[in-house]
Amino acid sequence: MTTHAKTGDGAMSGRKILLVDDNQENLDFLSLMMERNGCEYDTADGGVSALAKLSSLHYDIVITDLMMPVMNGLELLDKIKQEWPEIEVVFVTAYGSIPTAIEAIKRGAYTYLLRPFEPDEVTVTVKKIFEILDIRSQNSLLREELDRALKYDRFIGGSQAIQKIYKMVENVAKTSSTALITGDSGTGKELIARAIHSKSPRAKGPFVKVSCAALPETLLESELFGHEKGSFTGAIAQRKGRFELADKGTLFLDEIGEIPLSVQVKLLRVIQEREFERLGGTKTIKTDTRIISATNKNLKAEVEKGTFREDLYYRLNVITIESPPLRERVQDIPLLAYHFLERYALEMNKPMASFTDEAIACLTAYDWPGNVRELQNVIERAVALAQGSVVGLSDFPENIRGTGRGVFRMEVEAEPGSIPSFRAAKSAWEKSYIERALAKYQGNISHTAEAIDLARKNLQEKIKFYGIDIQRLTGKKPPE
């Protein structure tokens, strides 16, 4: 029998319970408890019929007798935990079977009810399980949401440099052309490749990565093209290469500049002909794979040196995307810092909420030679070391901390130990920041404005407002 209760405790509704007992009187009593509390339930007259119902319908709780013929409660419990581990099991038993009930809890049962029991005992037990299931469900949803929100392959930023990348990704994703992503180490080249793949018609296909610098020549060739059994020492079985695994998807060749010339020849053929053979094999294998490569080297210079094939370079370089260093997207540093703060605070289960203004100023003043990867490591370290809920200067490494002190300890301090107003400190920092940017770009206002993501007119106004002497900074008159 199935009952859909229309009244009762709302907290008890919305989930389903299976009552299992070979005694009809016991089933009737438990059924009455379910109806009083507005629970939806089914009944089964033994372990075998219970398994049949569990195989076809979803249940959140099984309340079962311990001593039953054919299949007893322990046997039923073992089957449930093997097939449906998320289901909570409650046993109903007599006083003499307590040792067996305790054994059931050791095997995964939630608890047991000892006959004769009061109706409230059933109500309290079921409510408690429902609360646990609700928390478990919420945690599962939070984890899924967190996985989406903190996905490692998110490309974060709002600067002009990143907006250009976004537009490039949107346009490049629509094509099947090979793409070359250039830029310093740690700038997020792989993230750009993944973004292109996820927005392309190949998004449902595989995204396969090969780190070309991590493997010696023989292993790299096998990794890319696969091998037949016995093709070389240690080849004990046939193995598919990354080109086969990436069929109908995207193959990302990271650090492409490290590929040896002998492998470059074979790679060129795959790009041109869309076919290859495994090592030691004679069968020609067709591939429908989009190739995206990345490098922190100047491949054109490598071509001139003779270490990289010119024909392969032009095949790979159909579309070029330059991943900017972090020092050229200063506006994005706070966004990235807060992104990593949230991520590591959750991972380490620490109540981290924010950064001090001085800490943010310190992060934006630093040049970040290691780019986003270095920033990520610094924030992870800061979260691990921080004692309170706010990350401050003291939580950063000395080389970065020194930069922050230099930014804030400026002429705004009229007297030793005095504290300037927030507005004065902010203005002093802004002036120092603009001076550093102008000095970096030799006083070129247009280049500086673009680099710090500020309208040229606004930059000119700030230069005038702060009385910044560009000639003093650069030793020459500002270019127009």
Secondary structure, DSSP 4 states (H G I P E B T S, - for coil): -EE---SS-GGG-SSEEEEE-S-HHHHHHHHHHHHHTT-EEEEESSHHHHHHHHHHS--SEEEEESS-SSS-HHHHHHHHHHH-TTSEEEEEE-GGGHHHHHHHHHTT--EEEESS--HHHHHHHHHHHHHHHHHHHHHHHHHHHHHHHT-TT-----SHHHHHHHHHHHHHHTS---EEEE--TTS-HHHHHHHHHHTSTTTTS-EEEEETTSS-HHHHHHHHHEE-TTSSTT--S-EE-HHHHTTTSEEEEETGGG--HHHHHHHHHHHHHSEE--BT----EE---EEEEEESS-HHHHHHHTSS-HHHHHHHTSEEEE---GGG-TTHHHHHHHHHHHHHHHHTT----EE-HHHHHHHHHS--TTHHHHHHHHHHHHHHH--SSEE-GGGS-HHHHHHHHHHHSSTT-SSTT----HHHHHHHHHHHHHHHHHHHTTT-HHHHHHHTT--HHHHHHHHHHHT--HHHHHSSPPP-
